[in-house]
C-alpha cells in the first residue's frame, strides 16, 4: 500500500488511532516513554512492517509535524504555572540561547571528527538535536516530583529553545552558502523579539476578552482558548518572528489568567495534545525506512554519546554558571535534556530543501532520539533519587476551581471539589474567611446537596459552589487556594491569603 495524499494518510492514521490511544495505558503502566510506543506503531504498519504502508512525503510530514508542535506547545504553555516558572526565566533564556550555541558546536564537531560527516551535515545534526522536546519534557517532568526550580527551568527551556534551533536548521538547510554568524545571531534576536511581543500581546488580549465576554456555551471556552493560541503562532510567523515562541507565551498567559471553565479547558487541551503526539509520532514512524537504519546505528550512538555526555553537560555548566546552582541540580538538568519528535521533525527540513545527504541526517537523528529517549526517560526518576532531588513535600493538591461568569448579574460562580490531600478538610465555612461579596451557597456531599451553615465542617470529597461579585472574584479564589494549602490559619502561619 502506497500513501501519497493527505486523504490516504488520514485514513491510515484513523485506523491506528484506537490502537495508539490504548497504548497510552501501556505507556503509563510500563514506564516506557510514549514516544517509543507511537513510533513503534508507525514503523510496524509502515514499510518493512506488517502493514507495508509506503509513505515518503517529507514535506507533508513537516507541515503536519509543525501543526502538532503548535498544539503541544500550546498545551504545555497552558499547564505552565507562572509562579513556578518566573524565578527560572533568566536561566532558561540563557540555556535556550548560549546553551544551544554550545550544544550545536560541540555536537557538530563530534559528528565531523568522530563520524566523518561533512561540516554541513554535522552542523545540521548538531542544530537539530540541540532542541529539547516540549512533549517529552512536559510528559516526564510532571510525573517526577522534582523541586520547582529545576522543573521550571527545564519546562521553560523546552518551550523557548525551539525558536533559535528552527532558525539555525533552516539556515544550515538552505542551498548555497550559510549566512555569517553575526547575521544568524541578528536574525535569531529579531525573530525572538517579534515572537515575544506578539505572543504576550495576543495572550493578554485574549485573556481580557474571555474574562469579560460571556460566551453562549461553556464548550466554546476551550475552543476559544486554543484558537487564540494558534492565532499567536500564525501572527508570529506572518510577522517573520518566532511563531513557536509566540504560541507558548500566549498559552502561558492564558493558562495563568484564571479563565472561566478552566478545568474543562485544560482537559480539552490535554486531549488535543495527546492526539497531536500520537499523530505526529505515528507519522514519523511511517516516514522512516527501517532497513536503512542499520548502517547509521553506530554513528547515531556515537553522536548521541557526545551530545549527552559532553555537549549537554557543558552547555548546562556554562549557561548556569552565573546562577550558582548546586552541582546536583546541574547534573540532573544535564541528563534531563530529553529529545523527542521535534528533532525528527526538524530533520525533515533538509529533506524538503534537497540538501545532499539529508536522508542520512534523518536516519541518524531518528536512531539517536529513539536510543537515548529509551535510556534517559526511564532513568530520570532514579537519578533524581540518587541525587536527593526528589521533592517529597506532600502539600495539599491545588484546587481545580471552575469559574462561570454571570454577565448580567455582574458575578461569578466558582465550583470545585476538595481533594483528598487538601487542608481544607475539617475547616468550617466561617473559617474560610472569604471576602465580603463572596459566599458558599451550596455543598454537595455523598450525592446530596444542602445549603451550608457558617458552622458546617467541610470534608474531603465535598463539592462547593461559591458565588462572588466581580470585584472580589480574584480575592475569593486566592483565599480558597490558600486555605487548601495552609488550612484555617492560612495567612497567619506563613501561607499567604493570596494563595502564594
N, C-alpha and C positions, 0 to 999 in steps of 0.2 A: 504494500500500500504506500503510495507516494502522496505527501501533503505539500501543496504549493500555495494555496489560497487561505485567506482568513476564515472563510466558511468551513473549509475542511478541517482547519486547525481547531476551530470552536467545537466541531462535532467530536473530534478526538478527545479534547480536554473535558467535555461534558461527560464522556463515557468513563473517564477515570476520576472524576471529581468525588464521587461517593467513596471510592477506594481511598483517595487521599484524605478525605475527612475522617474515615475510620483510622487512618494512620496517625492522626493527632493523638488518639488514645494510646496507640502503641508507643509513640514517642514519649508521652508523659509518664507511662508506666515503666518503660525500659531505660529512660535516661538518655537515649540516643538523640542527638540534635535532629530536629525535624527536617532540616536541610537535607541530610543524607537520605532520609526515607523518601522524600519527594523527588529528589534527583534520581534515586534508585527506581522509582516508578516510571519516570520518564525514560531512563535507559532501558528498562525492561520491555517497554512497549515500542521502543524505537528500533533503529537499525541495529542488527545483530541480536535483537531481543526476541521475545516470544511474539510480539505484535508485528515486528519487522516494518514499522512505520518509518518511511524515509522522509526526513524533514531537514532542509538545508538552507532555509531562508533566514540568513543572519540579520538582514535589515528589519524584517518583521519582528524577529526576536528582540532586537534592540528597542523598537518602538513600544512593544508590549512590556518589556522589562522596565523601561523608563516610566510607563504609566503605573506599573505595580510599585515601583520605588516611590513614586509620589504618594500613593496610598499608604505605604508602610511608614514613610517619614511623617505623614500627617497623623497616623495612629500613634506613632512614638511621641510626637510633639504634644498631642492631646493628653497623654499619660505622664508627661514630664512635669513635676512639681517645681514651681519657681523658687520656693523657699529652699529646696534641696539643691537646685542647680545654680542658684545665684552665687554662692561662695566659690563654686567650681569654674565659673566662666573664664576668668583670666587664664587658668591652667589649661582649660580645654581649648581656648583660642590659640595659645602658643603651640599646643600639641598638634592642632589642625593646620598650622602654617609652618612653623620651624620644624616640627616633628615630621611632617610629610616630606619636606625637602631632604632631611637627613635620611629618612627611610628610602626614598627614591634613589638617592645617590649610592648608599651602601648596597642596596639590593641589586641595582643595575651593575655595580662593579663586580659583585659576586656572579651575576649571570654572565657577564662578559669574560671574566678571567677564569672562572671555575668551570663553566659550561661551554664556553666558546661561542656564545651568541654575538652577533654584531651589535654595535652600540645602539642602533635604532631599536632593535628588538629588545635589547637589555633594558633600555630606558622605558619602553612601553610596559614591560613586565614589572619593572620597579614602580612605575606610577600606578598601574592597575591594582597591584596587591597592597598598596600603601593605604587604601581606604578600608577602615574598619567598617563592618557591615552593620547597619542600623537594626535590621531584623534579627540578626544573630545576637547582637549585644542586648537589645531590649528583651528578647525572649529568655536569655540565660540569666542576666543580672537580676531580673525581677523574681527569679526563683532562688537566688543566692543571697542570704542575709548578710550583705556587706555594709560597712559603715557608709553613711550617706555621702561623705566627701568623695570616696572612691567611686561610688555609683554615679554621683553627679558628674564627675569629670569624664568617665567613660561614656555615659549616655550623651553628654553634650558633644564630646569629640566625635562620636559616630554620626551625630546629626550635622556637625559642621564640616567634617573633612571631605565629604563627598564633593563639595563645590570646587576647591582647588584641585582635587585629583581629576575631576572631569575635564577641567581646563587643560591640565598637563597632558592627559591622554589624547585629547583632540589635537593639541599642538604637535605631539610626537607622531600622531597617526596621519597628519597632513602630508600629502605627496609633495615632495620638494624639500628645501632646506628648512630646518627648525628655527623659529624665531630666537634671537639672542635672549640671554637670561633676564636682562633688565626689562625687556618688553613683556616677557611672560609674567614677571613679578607685577608690572603695572597692570596687565590685563586681569590678573587674579585679584589685585586690590580693588580695581574698579568694579568688577563683577560682584565681588563680595559686598562692597558698599551699596550697590544698587539692590542686591538681594536683601540686605538688612533693612534698608529703607522701605522697600515695597512690602516685605513680609510683616514688619511691625505695623505699617500703616493699614494694610488690609486686615490684619488681626484685630487691631483696636477698633477700626470702623465696623467690622463685622460683629464684634462682641457688643459694641454700643447698640447696634441695630437689633440684635437678638434679645437684648435685655429690655429694650424699650418698645418693641413692637410684638404684640401677641399674635402668633400665627394661629390660623383656624383649627389646626390639628396638631397634637403633640408629636405625631410621627414625622412631621415636617422639620422639626428641630434637628434631628441627626442628619437629615439630608442637607439642610441649610449649612450646617457646620462643615461637612465635608466639601460642599460646593464652594464655600468661602476659602477653604484651604487650597483646593485645586485652582481657584481663581488667583491666589497668590503665586502659585507656580507659573501659571500662564502669563500673568502680568510681568513677573520677573524675567521669564525667558524672552518675552516680546521686547522688553526694555534692554535686552542684551546683558542682563545680570544673571545671577545665580538663582535659577528657579528652585533648585533643591533646598538652598538655604532659606529662601522666601517661604516655601511651604512649611518647613519645620518651625520657623519662628512664628508664622501666623497661627499654626496649630497650637504652639506652646502658649501664645497669648490667649487663644480661645479656651484652652484647657484650664487656665487659671483665672478665668473671668466669672466663675460661678453662674453659668448659664442655666436657663430653665431646662428641666427634664434631663439633667446631666447624666444620671446612671444609664438611662436609655441611650443617650448619645454615645457614651463610652462603649456600651455593649454593641451598638451598631458599628462603630469604628473598629472595634476589636474583630468582629466578624468579617468586615471588609479586608482588614489586614491579613487574616488567615487565608481568605480567598486569593488575595494578591500573592502571598507567599507560595501557596500551593500551585497556582497557575504559572508563576514565574519559574519555580524550581522544576516542575514537570516539563515545561517548555525547554529549559536549558538542558535537561536530561535528554530530550528528544533531539536537540541540535548536535550533541556530541556523537562521534563515531567511535564506539568502544575499541575496535581492533586497531585504531590509530594511536591509542593512548600508551600502549606498551613501550614504544620506543622513547617516549617522553617522560616515563615514570621517574627514572632516577634523576634526570635534570630537574624535574619539578621538586623532588625531595631535597636535592642539594640547595636549590634556590630558596625553598621554604625554610631550610635549616639556617641559612644566612639571615633570612627575614626574622625568624622567631628568636634566634639566639644572639644575633649581633645587631641588626638594624633596629628592631623594636626596642630592645633594652637601651640602646644608645640614644634613640630619639626620646624615650621617656626620661632618661637621666639628664640629658642636656636641656630638654624643654622644661622640666620641673625643678631644675637647679635653683632658680630664684625663689621657689615656693617652699623650700626646706621640708619636703615631705619625707617621712621615715623610709628607710630602705625597704622595709617590709611592704609598704604600700606601693613603692615603685616596682618591686618585684612582681607583685600581683598584677599591677596595671600592665607590666610588660607581657605577662602571659595572657592577659585578657584582651589583647588586641585581636579579637575574633574576626575572621573573614567569612564571607558568605556568598550570596548570589550577586552582590554588587560588583565585585571584581570580575566575575564571569560575564556579567552584562557589559561591563566596560571593555572586556576583551573582544567583544563583537565589533567595536568601533573600527579597529584596523582592518577587520574582515570586510566591512562595508566600504571603506575607503580604498581597499585593494593594495594595502602595504604588503611587500614581499615577506613571506614567512609568517603571515598573520594566522594561518591555520595552526602552526606550531605554537605560537604565542597563546592561542586559545586553549590548546590541549594542555600545555604546561600549567596555565592558570587553573584549569578545571581540576587537574590531578592535585595540585598544591592545595586548593581550597578543600577538597574532599579529605585528603590525608590529614591536614592539620586541624580541620574542624573536628574530625574524629578523635584527634589527640587532645586538643585544648579544651573543647567544650566539657566533656565529662570529668576532666581532671581539675577544673577550676574550683569547684567546691572543696575538693580535697586540699588543694594548695592554700585556699583561704583559711582552712582549719589549721594546717601546719604552721602558717604564719601568724596564727592567733588573731586573725582579722574578721572572724565570723561575728556578726552583730547578734548577740544573744538577748538583746533587750526585747522583752515581750510586752511592750507597751500596748495599750488598747488599740484595737483596729480602728481606723478612722471611720467616721460615719459616711455612708453613701446618701447624702441628702439630696432629694429630688425637689426641684422648685418649679412651680407652675404659676405664671403671672395672672393676676386678676385685674385686667387693664381698667375696666370701668369702675371697679371698687378701689383702685389705687393700692392694691395689696398683693401679697404672695401667699401661696400655700406651700409649706415646707413639710415633706414627708420623709420618714426614714425608719429603719429598724435598728434596734440596739444589738450590736454584735456580741458574741459570747465573751470576747476579751475586753469589752468596754467597761470603764469605771463608772459609767452612768448607772450601772446596776446598783440598787439599794439607795438611790438618790430620790428624795421626794420632789414632787413637781415644783413646790415653792422654792426648793433649794437650787433649782436651775438658775434662778435669778435672771430671768430673761428681761430685756429692756422694756420699759413701758411702750405699749403698742404692739407687743408680741405675746401670744398666749398659746398654751397647749389646749387644743379644743377637743381632741379625740384620742383615745388609746385603744388599740386592738390587741387583745391577749387571749391566746387559746381559741382563736376564731370567733371571739365575742368582742364587740365594741362597746365602749362606755365613755361618758364624759368624766374626766378625772377631777378629783378634788385637790386642793393645794397639798393635802397630806398624803395623796396617793403615792405609793412607793413603786418606782419603775423597776422592771426586771429585764433580764436577758431575753431577747426574742420579741419584746414589745414593739409594736409599730405605732409611731406617734404622728399626729397631724398637728402642725403648728401654723397659726395664722399670724402674719406680720405685715404691718403697714410698710409702704415704700421707704420711708426714711430710716427705719430700723431693721430692714431686711438683712443687710450685711452683718450688723451687730448681733442680731439674733442667731444667725448661722455660725458666726465666730464663737459665740458663747456656748452653743451646743457642742461644737467640736472641742472646745476647751474642757468642758465637763466630761466628755467622752474620754479624754486623755488623763485628766487630773482629778476627776471626782468632784464631790460637792465643794471642796476647798480650792478649786481651780481659781487662780488669780491671787490667792493668798500664800500658797506654798510653792511658788515657782512656775506654775503653769499659767501663762497669760490668759486673760479673758478674751483676747483677740484670737485665740486658737493657736498661737505660736508655741 
